[in-house]
């Protein structure tokens, strides 16, 4: 399932990944390059399987770990109210 951030979430790319700002609470989230690739893939309208594939190719990790990383990040972003 594709991902989208709420209207109160701002993003900024940095040399180290991506920073998310929840403008409602003022809380910042700093995402490493792995998490950045996941959200970029999902924000482009692709699903979690595509994000898993992207991690496997880009970071040469096993599929099980990549799938777990994608699922955990998406769950955390949704639980925090940052993403739908």
C-alpha positions in Angstrom: 0.0 0.0 0.0 1.3 3.4 -0.9 2.1 5.9 1.9 1.2 9.5 2.3 2.0 11.9 5.1 -0.6 14.0 6.8 -1.0 17.7 5.9 0.9 18.8 9.0 4.0 16.8 8.2 7.0 18.5 6.5 9.9 16.7 5.0 13.5 17.8 4.2 16.3 15.9 2.7 19.7 16.1 4.3 23.1 14.6 3.6 22.2 11.9 6.1 18.7 11.0 5.0 15.4 12.7 5.6 14.0 14.8 8.5 10.2 14.8 9.2 8.6 17.5 11.2 5.2 17.0 12.8 4.0 20.6 12.8 1.2 19.7 15.3 3.6 18.6 18.1 6.9 20.1 16.9 8.5 16.7 17.0 11.3 15.9 14.5 12.0 12.5 13.1 15.4 11.8 11.6 15.4 9.0 9.0 18.5 7.2 7.9 19.2 6.4 4.2 17.4 3.1 4.5 14.2 4.6 5.9 14.5 7.4 3.3 14.6 4.9 0.5 11.5 3.2 2.0 9.4 6.3 2.2 10.5 7.6 -1.2 9.4 4.4 -2.8 6.1 4.4 -1.0 5.4 8.1 -1.6 6.0 7.4 -5.3 2.8 5.2 -5.1 4.6 1.9 -4.9 3.8 -0.8 -2.4 5.7 -2.4 0.5 7.0 -5.2 -1.8 8.6 -2.6 -4.1 10.2 -0.9 -1.1 11.5 -4.3 0.1 12.9 -4.9 -3.4 14.6 -1.5 -3.4 16.3 -2.2 -0.1 17.6 -5.6 -1.2 19.1 -4.0 -4.4 20.5 -0.8 -2.8 21.8 -2.2 0.4 22.5 -5.8 -0.4 20.5 -7.2 2.5 18.4 -10.3 2.7 14.8 -10.1 1.7 13.5 -11.1 5.2 15.3 -8.3 6.9 14.3 -5.8 4.3 10.7 -6.8 4.6 10.8 -6.5 8.4 12.4 -3.0 8.1 9.7 -1.8 5.7 6.9 -3.2 7.9 8.3 -1.8 11.1 8.8 1.7 9.7 5.4 1.9 8.1 3.8 0.7 11.3 5.7 3.2 13.3 4.8 6.1 11.0 1.1 5.2 11.0 1.0 4.7 14.8 2.6 8.1 15.4 -0.1 9.7 13.2 2.5 11.0 10.7 1.3 8.8 7.8 -1.8 7.2 6.5 
